[in-house]
Amino acid sequence: MVRACINDPPAASLVVVRNKKALPSTVETPMIKYFDHITVVISDVEAAKHFFGLLGFKENKSVVIKGPVFSSYMGVDGIEAEHITLALENISPRIEVQLLKYRQPVPLPAPTTDSLTNLGFNHICFTVDNLDAEVERLKAAGIKLRNEVMTFHSRKLVFLCGPDGITVELAEWV
């Protein structure tokens, strides 16, 4: 099953402000309320739970998804996968990382997941209160950094090497 994105707005319906594309002119207020979740396809459930656990996420639900409803929704014929929901506790609005471990079909390898030059998903960033302290704690737990801490756009930033080559960024507003 192959899916394509449809209903892209025509270029003429966009308003240009200072050479940047803005929301379509018919939108008066943002439709998005807040970030809800990101789903990461992983090869090692325990390693991924450990990594995100170090960031404060706790397992909330774990189910197996399969059957025609999920195959249709996900666009993946014959899907069978472990679906683990990790959430930050006592945070409002709720923030989740959902882990997806395919049993069927075999997941396609992404040989350059760790390259930030790929089209599409690049990285996810979480805000922290004390970046330097968190970096030291994570390094002591064996988490590898992709780079040194830098300051950019009023934030201290660092990239972490996440599970299966994904990049996770931490930011502290300064």
Salt bridges, closest charged atoms under 4 A:
ASP36 OD2 - HIS37 ND1 2.75
GLU46 OE2 - LYS49 NZ 3.43
GLU59 OE1 - LYS49 NZ 2.74
GLU80 OE2 - ARG103 NH1 3.16
GLU82 OE2 - ARG103 NE 3.91
GLU96 OE2 - ARG94 NE 2.63
ASP132 OD2 - LYS156 NZ 2.56
GLU134 OE1 - ARG137 NE 2.88
GLU136 OE2 - LYS139 NZ 3.73
GLU169 OE1 - HIS123 NE2 2.78
